[in-house]
Amino acid sequence: MKFYQSVEYPAVPAHLISDNYTDPSQYQTVKEFKKFDYGQDHYWQGEFIPAPEYCIYTVKNQDLIDWVKQNVSPNYAEIQLIVTRHKDQGRMIVHTDMSRKLALNYIINAGGNNVKTNWFQEHDKPVIRSTKPNFAQTDTGFVEYDNLDLLDSVECNANSWTIIRTDVLHDVSNISGNRTFLSIKFSNDYEQELLKTFD
């Protein structure tokens, strides 16, 4: 089973990505900045894990949407801009996504050196998890890091495109500063076809 695929799409032209997150012609806020911790403290081998803040925006810039259609894929359902921030070595806590099994991510700002996306399997649980309730960490609720086995990791650099599995437990480690990326949700039919290439 594969957990990610690096894909060769062109870099997004810089003028299409605005950092004016309050401009309604560019973005619609889905989630205001909040701590990415699911309301829990998290520890690994007794050491506290600092969680970053994050915010999600839906892309409304029609020029950027059209560019993605023409240069990346017309088979998308939604394009989001996600911003995470932490002063030093933050970790987006392990989770699965709510409404998708794959995501195509374009890294604008990696958020530091050696920032890695990591996939895990929870002890006595399947690798691929079921759909989770809104705002839950996983389909079965809270997950402890000490009950996880690392399956794979990848470092995604700025201006790179990567398709990642989001129905497998995953996190992002070593975030220092702002990490900004576009995240594309595929249409359901296309996602099901694409999943076959991850077997």
C-alpha positions as YAML, in Angstrom:
chain: A
units: angstrom
residues:
- id: 1
  name: MET
  ca: [0.00, 0.00, 0.00]
- id: 2
  name: LYS
  ca: [1.22, 3.49, -0.90]
- id: 3
  name: PHE
  ca: [0.54, 6.49, 1.32]
- id: 4
  name: TYR
  ca: [1.60, 9.25, -1.07]
- id: 5
  name: GLN
  ca: [2.46, 9.96, -4.68]
- id: 6
  name: SER
  ca: [4.62, 12.84, -5.83]
- id: 7
  name: VAL
  ca: [3.17, 14.27, -9.04]
- id: 8
  name: GLU
  ca: [4.73, 16.54, -11.66]
- id: 9
  name: TYR
  ca: [2.41, 19.49, -12.12]
- id: 10
  name: PRO
  ca: [3.68, 23.01, -12.79]
- id: 11
  name: ALA
  ca: [4.24, 25.47, -9.95]
- id: 12
  name: VAL
  ca: [1.28, 27.73, -9.27]
- id: 13
  name: PRO
  ca: [2.03, 31.26, -10.50]
- id: 14
  name: ALA
  ca: [2.73, 33.42, -7.45]
- id: 15
  name: HIS
  ca: [0.33, 36.18, -8.50]
- id: 16
  name: LEU
  ca: [-2.59, 33.75, -8.22]
- id: 17
  name: ILE
  ca: [-2.02, 33.13, -4.51]
- id: 18
  name: SER
  ca: [-3.06, 36.04, -2.34]
- id: 19
  name: ASP
  ca: [-2.05, 36.37, 1.29]
- id: 20
  name: ASN
  ca: [-5.02, 38.67, 1.94]
- id: 21
  name: TYR
  ca: [-7.08, 36.00, 3.66]
- id: 22
  name: THR
  ca: [-9.92, 38.40, 4.52]
- id: 23
  name: ASP
  ca: [-10.59, 39.33, 0.87]
- id: 24
  name: PRO
  ca: [-13.93, 37.64, -0.03]
- id: 25
  name: SER
  ca: [-13.00, 37.65, -3.73]
- id: 26
  name: GLN
  ca: [-10.05, 35.39, -2.87]
- id: 27
  name: TYR
  ca: [-11.18, 33.17, 0.03]
- id: 28
  name: GLN
  ca: [-14.09, 32.19, 2.20]
- id: 29
  name: THR
  ca: [-13.20, 31.29, 5.77]
- id: 30
  name: VAL
  ca: [-14.19, 27.75, 6.74]
- id: 31
  name: LYS
  ca: [-12.43, 27.65, 10.13]
- id: 32
  name: GLU
  ca: [-10.91, 30.56, 12.04]
- id: 33
  name: PHE
  ca: [-7.52, 29.99, 13.64]
- id: 34
  name: LYS
  ca: [-7.76, 27.40, 16.40]
- id: 35
  name: LYS
  ca: [-5.42, 24.92, 18.02]
- id: 36
  name: PHE
  ca: [-5.01, 21.65, 16.10]
- id: 37
  name: ASP
  ca: [-5.31, 19.39, 19.15]
- id: 38
  name: TYR
  ca: [-8.93, 18.12, 19.16]
- id: 39
  name: GLY
  ca: [-9.37, 19.56, 22.64]
- id: 40
  name: GLN
  ca: [-6.85, 17.16, 24.20]
- id: 41
  name: ASP
  ca: [-3.26, 17.22, 25.39]
- id: 42
  name: HIS
  ca: [-1.09, 14.79, 23.45]
- id: 43
  name: TYR
  ca: [2.09, 13.02, 24.56]
- id: 44
  name: TRP
  ca: [4.65, 10.69, 23.00]
- id: 45
  name: GLN
  ca: [6.80, 8.62, 25.36]
- id: 46
  name: GLY
  ca: [5.91, 11.00, 28.16]
- id: 47
  name: GLU
  ca: [6.84, 14.16, 26.25]
- id: 48
  name: PHE
  ca: [4.20, 16.80, 25.54]
- id: 49
  name: ILE
  ca: [3.48, 17.41, 21.84]
- id: 50
  name: PRO
  ca: [2.93, 21.10, 20.98]
- id: 51
  name: ALA
  ca: [0.08, 21.54, 18.50]
- id: 52
  name: PRO
  ca: [0.04, 24.46, 16.04]
- id: 53
  name: GLU
  ca: [-2.89, 26.72, 15.23]
- id: 54
  name: TYR
  ca: [-4.56, 26.28, 11.88]
- id: 55
  name: CYS
  ca: [-7.12, 27.98, 9.66]
- id: 56
  name: ILE
  ca: [-8.96, 26.75, 6.53]
- id: 57
  name: TYR
  ca: [-10.20, 28.85, 3.62]
- id: 58
  name: THR
  ca: [-12.15, 27.88, 0.52]
- id: 59
  name: VAL
  ca: [-10.54, 29.33, -2.60]
- id: 60
  name: LYS
  ca: [-12.87, 31.76, -4.42]
- id: 61
  name: ASN
  ca: [-10.33, 33.31, -6.82]
- id: 62
  name: GLN
  ca: [-11.73, 32.28, -10.21]
- id: 63
  name: ASP
  ca: [-8.38, 32.78, -11.95]
- id: 64
  name: LEU
  ca: [-6.73, 30.29, -9.57]
- id: 65
  name: ILE
  ca: [-9.63, 27.85, -9.95]
- id: 66
  name: ASP
  ca: [-9.38, 28.05, -13.75]
- id: 67
  name: TRP
  ca: [-5.60, 27.55, -13.60]
- id: 68
  name: VAL
  ca: [-6.04, 24.38, -11.53]
- id: 69
  name: LYS
  ca: [-8.64, 23.06, -13.99]
- id: 70
  name: GLN
  ca: [-6.36, 23.65, -16.97]
- id: 71
  name: ASN
  ca: [-2.98, 22.70, -15.49]
- id: 72
  name: VAL
  ca: [-3.67, 20.17, -12.75]
- id: 73
  name: SER
  ca: [-7.03, 18.42, -12.87]
- id: 74
  name: PRO
  ca: [-10.63, 19.24, -13.80]
- id: 75
  name: ASN
  ca: [-11.73, 16.41, -11.48]
- id: 76
  name: TYR
  ca: [-11.86, 18.40, -8.28]
- id: 77
  name: ALA
  ca: [-14.68, 19.06, -5.83]
- id: 78
  name: GLU
  ca: [-13.09, 21.82, -3.75]
- id: 79
  name: ILE
  ca: [-9.87, 23.81, -3.43]
- id: 80
  name: GLN
  ca: [-8.82, 24.98, 0.01]
- id: 81
  name: LEU
  ca: [-5.99, 27.08, 1.38]
- id: 82
  name: ILE
  ca: [-4.76, 25.81, 4.75]
- id: 83
  name: VAL
  ca: [-2.48, 27.79, 7.05]
- id: 84
  name: THR
  ca: [-0.82, 26.33, 10.14]
- id: 85
  name: ARG
  ca: [1.48, 28.24, 12.45]
- id: 86
  name: HIS
  ca: [3.72, 27.44, 15.39]
- id: 87
  name: LYS
  ca: [6.80, 29.19, 16.75]
- id: 88
  name: ASP
  ca: [8.95, 26.07, 17.00]
- id: 89
  name: GLN
  ca: [8.58, 22.33, 16.27]
- id: 90
  name: GLY
  ca: [4.78, 22.16, 16.26]
- id: 91
  name: ARG
  ca: [2.98, 19.02, 15.20]
- id: 92
  name: MET
  ca: [-0.39, 18.77, 13.46]
- id: 93
  name: ILE
  ca: [-1.84, 16.06, 15.68]
- id: 94
  name: VAL
  ca: [-2.47, 12.64, 14.18]
- id: 95
  name: HIS
  ca: [-5.92, 12.32, 12.60]
- id: 96
  name: THR
  ca: [-7.91, 11.17, 9.60]
- id: 97
  name: ASP
  ca: [-9.87, 13.52, 7.34]
- id: 98
  name: MET
  ca: [-13.62, 13.75, 7.52]
- id: 99
  name: SER
  ca: [-14.89, 13.76, 3.95]
- id: 100
  name: ARG
  ca: [-12.10, 12.52, 1.70]
- id: 101
  name: LYS
  ca: [-9.70, 9.62, 1.30]
- id: 102
  name: LEU
  ca: [-7.12, 11.43, -0.79]
- id: 103
  name: ALA
  ca: [-5.90, 15.01, -0.99]
- id: 104
  name: LEU
  ca: [-3.72, 16.70, -3.58]
- id: 105
  name: ASN
  ca: [-1.55, 19.23, -1.76]
- id: 106
  name: TYR
  ca: [0.56, 22.03, -3.19]
- id: 107
  name: ILE
  ca: [3.08, 23.42, -0.73]
- id: 108
  name: ILE
  ca: [3.43, 27.20, -0.81]
- id: 109
  name: ASN
  ca: [5.48, 27.52, 2.38]
- id: 110
  name: ALA
  ca: [6.80, 24.32, 3.95]
- id: 111
  name: GLY
  ca: [6.86, 25.76, 7.48]
- id: 112
  name: GLY
  ca: [10.49, 25.10, 8.34]
- id: 113
  name: ASN
  ca: [13.20, 22.54, 7.66]
- id: 114
  name: ASN
  ca: [12.58, 18.79, 7.75]
- id: 115
  name: VAL
  ca: [8.78, 19.17, 7.94]
- id: 116
  name: LYS
  ca: [7.37, 15.70, 7.40]
- id: 117
  name: THR
  ca: [3.99, 14.14, 6.75]
- id: 118
  name: ASN
  ca: [3.83, 10.83, 8.63]
- id: 119
  name: TRP
  ca: [1.42, 7.89, 8.43]
- id: 120
  name: PHE
  ca: [0.63, 5.52, 11.29]
- id: 121
  name: GLN
  ca: [-1.33, 2.43, 12.22]
- id: 122
  name: GLU
  ca: [-3.01, 2.27, 15.60]
- id: 123
  name: HIS
  ca: [-2.50, -0.96, 17.54]
- id: 124
  name: ASP
  ca: [-5.34, -3.47, 16.92]
- id: 125
  name: LYS
  ca: [-6.97, -1.19, 14.33]
- id: 126
  name: PRO
  ca: [-7.03, -1.35, 10.51]
- id: 127
  name: VAL
  ca: [-4.69, 0.84, 8.48]
- id: 128
  name: ILE
  ca: [-7.56, 2.36, 6.50]
- id: 129
  name: ARG
  ca: [-10.06, 4.01, 8.81]
- id: 130
  name: SER
  ca: [-13.79, 4.61, 8.38]
- id: 131
  name: THR
  ca: [-15.45, 7.99, 7.95]
- id: 132
  name: LYS
  ca: [-15.28, 9.94, 11.19]
- id: 133
  name: PRO
  ca: [-17.84, 12.25, 12.83]
- id: 134
  name: ASN
  ca: [-17.46, 16.02, 12.53]
- id: 135
  name: PHE
  ca: [-14.50, 17.43, 14.47]
- id: 136
  name: ALA
  ca: [-13.44, 14.01, 15.83]
- id: 137
  name: GLN
  ca: [-9.79, 12.95, 15.75]
- id: 138
  name: THR
  ca: [-10.64, 9.58, 14.15]
- id: 139
  name: ASP
  ca: [-13.54, 7.23, 13.53]
- id: 140
  name: THR
  ca: [-13.03, 5.78, 17.04]
- id: 141
  name: GLY
  ca: [-12.23, 9.04, 18.84]
- id: 142
  name: PHE
  ca: [-9.06, 9.86, 20.75]
- id: 143
  name: VAL
  ca: [-5.75, 8.30, 19.67]
- id: 144
  name: GLU
  ca: [-2.62, 8.08, 21.80]
- id: 145
  name: TYR
  ca: [0.75, 8.36, 20.07]
- id: 146
  name: ASP
  ca: [2.17, 5.57, 22.21]
- id: 147
  name: ASN
  ca: [-0.36, 3.22, 20.56]
- id: 148
  name: LEU
  ca: [0.89, 3.98, 17.04]
- id: 149
  name: ASP
  ca: [3.37, 2.36, 14.67]
- id: 150
  name: LEU
  ca: [4.99, 4.57, 12.02]
- id: 151
  name: LEU
  ca: [4.27, 3.32, 8.48]
- id: 152
  name: ASP
  ca: [5.86, 5.94, 6.22]
- id: 153
  name: SER
  ca: [7.01, 9.56, 6.02]
- id: 154
  name: VAL
  ca: [7.67, 12.11, 3.31]
- id: 155
  name: GLU
  ca: [9.07, 15.63, 3.22]
- id: 156
  name: CYS
  ca: [7.07, 17.86, 0.87]
- id: 157
  name: ASN
  ca: [9.00, 20.91, -0.24]
- id: 158
  name: ALA
  ca: [7.78, 24.30, -1.45]
- id: 159
  name: ASN
  ca: [6.28, 24.37, -4.96]
- id: 160
  name: SER
  ca: [5.74, 20.59, -4.98]
- id: 161
  name: TRP
  ca: [2.54, 18.62, -5.58]
- id: 162
  name: THR
  ca: [1.79, 15.45, -3.59]
- id: 163
  name: ILE
  ca: [-1.27, 13.21, -3.39]
- id: 164
  name: ILE
  ca: [-1.63, 11.89, 0.16]
- id: 165
  name: ARG
  ca: [-3.88, 9.28, 1.75]
- id: 166
  name: THR
  ca: [-6.10, 10.96, 4.32]
- id: 167
  name: ASP
  ca: [-8.13, 7.91, 5.39]
- id: 168
  name: VAL
  ca: [-5.00, 6.58, 7.13]
- id: 169
  name: LEU
  ca: [-3.83, 8.13, 10.39]
- id: 170
  name: HIS
  ca: [-1.40, 10.94, 9.55]
- id: 171
  name: ASP
  ca: [0.21, 14.01, 11.06]
- id: 172
  name: VAL
  ca: [2.71, 16.72, 10.11]
- id: 173
  name: SER
  ca: [5.80, 17.21, 12.27]
- id: 174
  name: ASN
  ca: [8.51, 19.87, 12.81]
- id: 175
  name: ILE
  ca: [6.43, 22.95, 11.92]
- id: 176
  name: SER
  ca: [8.28, 26.17, 12.78]
- id: 177
  name: GLY
  ca: [6.66, 29.37, 11.54]
- id: 178
  name: ASN
  ca: [3.84, 29.42, 8.98]
- id: 179
  name: ARG
  ca: [3.04, 26.40, 6.80]
- id: 180
  name: THR
  ca: [0.75, 27.27, 3.88]
- id: 181
  name: PHE
  ca: [-0.60, 24.96, 1.22]
- id: 182
  name: LEU
  ca: [-3.39, 24.44, -1.27]
- id: 183
  name: SER
  ca: [-5.38, 21.26, -0.67]
- id: 184
  name: ILE
  ca: [-7.58, 19.85, -3.41]
- id: 185
  name: LYS
  ca: [-10.43, 17.44, -2.80]
- id: 186
  name: PHE
  ca: [-11.21, 15.25, -5.81]
- id: 187
  name: SER
  ca: [-14.66, 14.38, -7.10]
- id: 188
  name: ASN
  ca: [-15.91, 11.10, -5.62]
- id: 189
  name: ASP
  ca: [-15.74, 9.11, -8.86]
- id: 190
  name: TYR
  ca: [-12.23, 10.28, -9.68]
- id: 191
  name: GLU
  ca: [-11.07, 9.64, -6.12]
- id: 192
  name: GLN
  ca: [-12.27, 6.04, -6.33]
- id: 193
  name: GLU
  ca: [-10.33, 5.52, -9.58]
- id: 194
  name: LEU
  ca: [-7.22, 7.14, -8.14]
- id: 195
  name: LEU
  ca: [-7.35, 4.99, -5.00]
- id: 196
  name: LYS
  ca: [-6.70, 1.92, -7.15]
- id: 197
  name: THR
  ca: [-3.20, 3.24, -7.84]
- id: 198
  name: PHE
  ca: [-2.46, 3.28, -4.09]
- id: 199
  name: ASP
  ca: [-2.95, -0.47, -3.57]
...
